[in-house]
Amino acid sequence: MEYTLDRNQIQQFGSLEFLARQVVEGFITGLHKSPFHGFSVEFAEHRLYNTGESTRNIDWKLYGRTEKLFVKRFEEETNLRCQIIIDNSSSMYFPVRETHTSELPDKITFSVYAAASLMYLLQKQRDAVGLSIFSGTIEKHIHARSSSVHHKHLFSELEKLLPPLPPENKKQTFAVEALHYIAEMIHKRSLVVIFSDMMDSGENQSELFSALQHLRHNKHEVILFHVMEKQKEQNLVFENRPLRFIDLETGEELKLNPAEIKKQYVQTMQNFSRELSYKCGAYGIDYVEANINLGYKQILLPYLVKREKMH
């Protein structure tokens, strides 16, 4: 089940967190009715009791109802550290529209809603979460914490990424430098979640793979959500007539009939995605192709799979 989320709703309800809760609760409801209902997605203020630890904090009333041993959680307790990284370069504002919703998002809107939904899950499970935003430079780097005040701050920072149109100042993607920097700034082993179209302005593709490998070298678990508008960006589905294409990051313009270059273009894009997926697999990175038109299950389910493996 998908919810229509747009900036007008955020202004009406005053909280991206509220909308993220709608997405997550709708997803969890569907999950419990699916073959994946065994995932640990409980939102209670408890965790399972580990054999051998003190029984002082066992919730015996809950045991009476469930016949399972749960320990009450405390504010400072955290199970997981997660750093969410969002590419905020100009190419992430494709496709350009006057307004965006979850049903008709651009790549940055999709990434913001997806990140907010993950943050809500992390918050409810008492996990620590941080946020990094990059384009040509590191725009924001906030270390992971688990307090409620910290989470509200992160939601506030996410909301700032939702302008209706691309920023006037062109911002190119330099993922290589950003990922190397962030890898050094995360001092404790974490789950690193990246939202990017991976359209790096650098020319050396091997450097991009090296930056991803740097995160794994520092013992972090990594999920890369390769954000794309698949029909247009990958498959070049446009009208069969001359069109004017504008590079969102450089402003460069090109007039051509997409049908004339479609075969070569599609092959090039497929090769890039295949190579990216292969390299991620070789480095132990979870690669997820995130088509912005397919909703948020493709984000939340891989996260839960990864979380299960880490525990």
Summary of the structure (lengths in Angstrom):
residues: 311
radius of gyration: 20.6
end to end distance: 27.6
largest distance: 72.7
contacts: 940
relative contact order: 0.14
helix: 43%
strand: 19%
